[in-house]
Amino acid sequence: MNPIQKPQGPRLNRRTFLAGTAALAATPGFAHAETIPRLVARPASARILPAEYPETPIWGFDGEVPGPLLRLKQGERLMRTLVNELPQPTSVHWHGVRVPNAMDGVPGMTQDAVAPGDQFDYAFTPPDAGTFWYHSHNQSTEQIARGLYGLLIVDEAEPPEVDHDIAVVLDDWRLRENGEIVDDFDRMHDWTHAGRIGNYVQASLLPRVSQLRRHDRVRLRLVNVAVDRIMKIGLHGLSGALVALDGMPLQTPEHTDHVILGPAQRADFIVDVTADEGDEALIAIHEREEAFVLADLHVSGGGSSSARGAINPLPSNPLVPLETAQATTEARLIMEGGAMGGLRQGIWKGERLSIQQLVEQGQVWTFNGVAGLPEAPLVEVAVGDIVEIPMQNDTAFPHAIHLHGHHFQERLADGALGPLRDTLLMDRGETRSIVFRADNPGDWLLHCHMLSHQKAGMKTWIRVAA
């Protein structure tokens, strides 16, 4: 098929590459929203590649990838019993949800890992409406790469009026041509560089939609569930605004046609279909000077005869952004290590080791000179304290820094505070600072959500005392 040319933009390709190149194409998937008491982690097979390839053996919640779409009304209680039918221990982390500490799903910190054949009960009421997701937090570099994730959507009491509400789950698979996932989860080259980058990027649409009408208004919930890949996603034949980041509404919608998502980040758009009848609305990933189609939606007639009105902000959540903040406590975080990082030594399990000794332990990244989870928290504060964490990336690679149990705001260059986020993408050499009110008691993980980097040392924790 001939490439589609976007005026004054990159070429949009419809090609599938395998065996050593970036296969940036997609087969839309589908998962039914079900109300079930159990959430079973088990091996299964799934259609990831096109039909001419074999199905892929995966690990999925309820044997699906993505796992079941869990959907609640704001204020509704979620209850699920995780049943582990995998050959490894596992757990569930409810990413971006301000859960009670015991429900956070971090083995060794908030619960024991759930052994094969065992189960664990999760029960909580998400306080915020928005786009969230759930995933394994044990052996996560492998388990998420095998498919252990799903979406949790909490609807506003009064959702915006749209014709379609579509979640777009963006994943990055490393596959052989026989459909199997490449079993190289402990590859040191990945850990020391940009992470485990795959060769097949997939967009799963929930629900599975293949056709829109011109002038339809659509809510798109983009979720990057990749283990390590950063994705720049562009919208073509769709015009609108970014209305939420990491599940939290923006106070003012931002009119744009693209977004950069680090691993675990989310972005909600409200867009109108502007492609002509008989044309296609496209979701694409932009790589260097090219863009590759992930999902194409045929545009038919029969829609509204004119464009829709203004796009209004989403309803506010209970967590109100700070307008200004003077920190009660400040704790600096310096990132070092990795290839070309110049790290000579670091502390691991209380002992100072050379870089060669760290590599022998599979630890190549540090926070404040410490590889792996330290015994003492980065900071200990009381409930209600305002915490500021200036962060400095002294490595040669980007990092996606995720804080559990809270959302934070970035302190911008002019001193103002940016939108609420739970994951901040930091480029090499950058210095950034996050601010948040410590309003959720417990011990909370702070780590790089490029999970190869977390596995190889990039994690610490904070303590919020009740």
N, C-alpha and C positions, 0 to 999 in steps of 0.2 A: 504494500500500500504506500502511496506517495506520502512524504512528510507533510504535515499541516503547518503552514506558516502563520505565526501570529505577528501582526503588524508591529514592527519595531521591537521585536522580542526574540527569544531563542527558538530554535527549531524544535518542534514537538515530534518525537519519534515514536513509532509503534513497532518496536523490535524486542525480541526476547534473546538475551545473551546468557550462555552458560559456559562452564568449563574455562574459568580463568578470567572472565570479564564480568563487569557489573551488569547483571540481568535485571534491569529496572523495568519490569512489567508486572501486571497484576491479574489475578483471577479473583473476582469478588467472592467473598464467603458469606455465610449466613448462620446466625445462632438464634434460636427461639428464646424469647423471654418467658421464663417459667417460674412459678412459685413452688419451690421445692424445699423440704426440710434439710436435705443432704446436698453437699457439694463434694463429688467424688473425684479425686485426682487419680487418673489411671492411664495406662498406655492405650493407644488407639491408632487408627490411620485416618488421614485427612487428605482432601484434594487441595494441594497447594499449587502445584505446577499445572499447566494446561493438560487437556485430556490425553494427549499423545504420550505423556509421561506416566509412570506408575504413581500411585498414591504414596504419601509420605508417612512413615511411622512417627507418631508424635506422642507426647505426654500432654493430656488435656484435662481440664476440669469437666467432669461428666463426659469425658472422651471427645470433647469438641475443642476446636481452636478457631477463633477465640472461644473461651468458655461461655457458659450461659450469660446472656445479658440480664443483669439484675437491675430492676427499675423500681424506684420507690417514689412516693410523694414526700415532699419535705415534711419532717415530723413523724414519718412512719418508721417503725422499728425493723431492723434487719436481723434475722436469725438464720444461721446456717451451721450445720454440723459438717466439718471437714472430715472426710473419710479417706484415708491414705491407702490406695491400692498400687502404689509405685514400689520399685525396688530400693528407693532411698527415702530417708526422712524428709518431711516437707512442712510447710506452714503457709498461711495466707496473710499478706500485708495489704491493707486497704489504703491504697496510695492516695494521699491528699485529703483523706477524711480525718477530721479531728476526733478520733476515737478515744475512749478511755485507754489508759496505758496498757492494761492487761489484754486488750483486744488488738494491739498493734502488730502482732505476728512476727516478732523478731526473736528467733531462737537464741538462747543464752542471755537475753536481756529482758524480754517481757513474757516469755513462755519457753517450754522445752519444745524442741522439734518433734513433730508427730511421726512416730516410727511407723514403718510398714505394718499394716493391719490395725493400727490404732486410729483414734478419732479425737477431735477437739471441737468444742462448741464456741462459736462466735455469736455475740449478741450486742447490738448497740443501735443508737438512733443517730444518724448523721445530722448534725445541726445545720449544715449548709446545703443549698441546692447547687447543682452543677454537674460537670463531667469528671468522673473519677474512674479509677480502675483498680483491679485487685490482681495480685501476682504472688508467686512463691517468693519467700525470703530466706530459703535455705538452699545452698548450692545454686543460687539464683543465676549465676553465669551459665550454667548448664540447663537448669529447669525452665527458665524463661525462654532460652533458645530452643528448647524442645516443645514449647507451646503452652506453658502453665500460666495463663493470664486470661482475664476477661474484663468487661466493663461494668461499672456501677454508675448508673445515672439517677440523680435525685432531681425530680421535677419541681419547679417552682409552684407555689400555691396558685399563682396566676401566670402560666407560661406565656411567652410571646405568641402572637398569632402568626402561624406559618402553615404552608401547605404540606411540607415534609420536614421531619426531624430525623436526620441521618447521621449516625456515628460512622466515622471513617477510621478504622484501626490500621495503623501503618507498622508493618513489621519488616525485618531484614533477615532473611534466611541464608544460611550457608549450606548448600545442597550439592549432592552428586547428581549426575544425569539419570541415575536410577531412582531419584526421588528421595534418597536417604539423607538425613541430616549428617553432616560431616562431624565425626566424633573426635574433635580436637580442642576440647574446652579448656585444657591446661597448657595451651601453646604460649610459651614465654614471649615470643615475638609479638603476639597480640597484646599481652599484658603490658609490655614495655612501650608500646606505640599507641595508636589510636583506638585499640580494642579489637574485638572480634567482628570485623566487617564482613557481611555476607555477600552473596552473588545473585540474590533474587529479592527484590523489594516488592511487597504485596500490600495492596489496600483491600481490606474486607469491609464491605458496606453493610451496616445493620440499621434498618432492614435492607434487604437486597433490592435495589432500585435500578432499573435500566432505562427509564424514560421520565422526562420532565416536560412540562408545558412552558412555553414562553411566558415570562412575567410571573411564574411561580415564585413564591418566597420560601426559602429553604434555610433551615438551621443545620449547619455542618459542624459536627463535633470531631475535630481532628485529634488523634491520640497516637503518640509515638511510643510503641511498646518495644522497640528494638533494644537489644542488649547494649550496643555501643554506638550505632550510627546516628549522626546528626543529619536531619533532613530539612531541606528548604522546599516547602510545598507551595505551588502556585495554582491559582484558580483561573480558568479560561472560559469565557462565555458565561461568567457569573460575576456580578458586581454587587459589592456590599461593604460590610464593616466587621471588624473584629470586635466581639462583644464580651469575651471572657478569656482569661488566661488561667490555666491550672485550676479550673473550676470556679474561679472567683470573678464576678462581673466587673467590667471596667466602668468607671463612673461616666466616662464619655466614650462612645463607640469610636473606633479608629478606622477610617476608610482606607483600605488596602486590599491588594489582590494576592498577597503572599505572606508567609510566616516561616520563621526558622524555628524548628523544634529540636531541642536536645532530647536524649533518651528520657522518657517518663513525662515530658512536658505535654500539655494539652492546650488547644486553642479552639474556641467556639466562634464561628462566623454566622452572621445572618446575611444572606445574599439573595439577590433576584436573578432569575434566569434571563440573560440578555442575548444569548445565541439565537440566531434566526431559526425559524421552523425548518426542520429537515437537517439542521446542523447538529453539533454536539456540544454539551458542556463538559469540560475536562478538569480532572484533578491530576496534577503532574508533579513529579519530583525534579528539581533543577540541580544538575550536576555540572559544574564548571560552565561551559558555554552552551550546553544542551539541556533539554527538558524531555523527560520520558513519561508517557501517559500511564497513570496508575488506574484510573477509572474514567470511562467515557459514558455519558448519559445522553441518549438521543432526545432531541427536543422536538416535540410535536405541536400541533395547533390546538386550539380549544381553550387556551388559557385566557387570562385577562387581556383586554385590548390595549391597556395602557400600563405604564410603569407604576409600581407601588409607591407609597409615601415614605416619609423619613423612617430611619431605623432608630428606635428608641433604646435607651439602656435597659439591661435586664433588671429585675427587682433586686434590691440589696439583700445581702445575707446578714445573719446576726453578727458576724465578724466584720466590724466597721474598720476601714483603713485608717491608720494614724495620719493626721494631717501634718503634724510636726512631732518630733520626739527628742527629748534629751535622755540619753541612755543612763540607766541606773548602773549597769555593768557593761564593760567592754572586754572582749576576748579575741585576740588576733589569731588568724588561721593562715599559715604559710604552707603552700603546696610545693613539694619538691620530688625529684626522682624521675624515673622513666628513662627511655633512650634519650640521649643528648641533654640530660637534665643536670649533669654535673654532681650528682649525689655521691658523696664519698663514704658516708656512714650513717647509721640510724639506730634508733632504739627499738628493739623488738622483744616483747615479753620481759621488759625491765632490763635487758642487757644491751649494751652498745656493741653493734656489729659493723664490720666493714661492708661495703657494697657487695663484695663477692659472697660474704656470709649471708647477707640478706637475700641475694638471688638464690642461694641454696635452699632457703626457707620459702621461696616463692613470694618474697616481699620486695617490691621495687619502687613503691611510692610511699611518701610520708606526709603526714600533717604535723607541723611543728617538730619535725625531726623524728616522729614516732611512726613506725610501720605497724599496721594492725590496730585493733581496739586497745586503747590504753586502760590501765587500771583506774586512773582518776579521770573525772569528766573534764572536758574543755572548760566548762564553767558550771558553777552551781548557784542557782538563784532561787528566790522565793516567788510564789505565784503573784502575778501582778507587776513584777519587775519588767523594765524595758531593757532589752539586751541588744547590743550592737556588736556584730562580728565583722571587722575589716578583714578581707580575704585577698591574698596575694598569690597569683599563679606564677611561680618561678619554674615552670616546666615548659617543655617544647610542644605541649598538646593541650587541647581544650578539655574542660571538665564540667560535668553537670552536677552541681552540688545540691543535694536534697536533704531537707530537714523534716524529720518525722513529727507528727503531732501538732504542728503549727503551720501557719502561713506567715511569710515575712514580706517586707518591702525593701527595695533597694534604695539606699541614699544616693541621690543623683548628684551631679557635679555642682549644681546650684544650691544643694542642701535640701531640696524638696525630696519627698518620698514617692517612689514609683508605685505601680499597681501591686496588689497582693499576688504572691507566687509561692509555690512550695519547692521549686527546683530552679536554680539559676545557672545558666550556661555561661561559663567564663572562658574567654579565649586565652591563648598563650600570652604570657607577659602582662596580663591585665591585673589591676587592683580595683576591687569592688567592695562595697560594704552593705550588709543586710541588717535590718532592724525589725524587731518583733516584740510584742508583749508576751511574756511567758505566762500563759493563762491556762495551761494544761499540765497538771502535776504528773510527775513520773520521770523515768529515765528514757531519753529519746535519742535515737541514732541520728548522726549527721555524717553523710558520706557522699562519695562520687557515685552518681547513678550510671556512669559508664561502668558497667558491672565488672568488667575485666580489671579496671583500676581499683574498684572496691575490693575485689578478691585479692589483689596484689598489694594491699596495705592502706588504701585511702579511706579511712573511717575513724570517727571519734564519736563522742556522745556528750549530751548535756543533761544536767539534773535540775528539775524544777520541783522544789520542796513545797509540800502543801502547807 
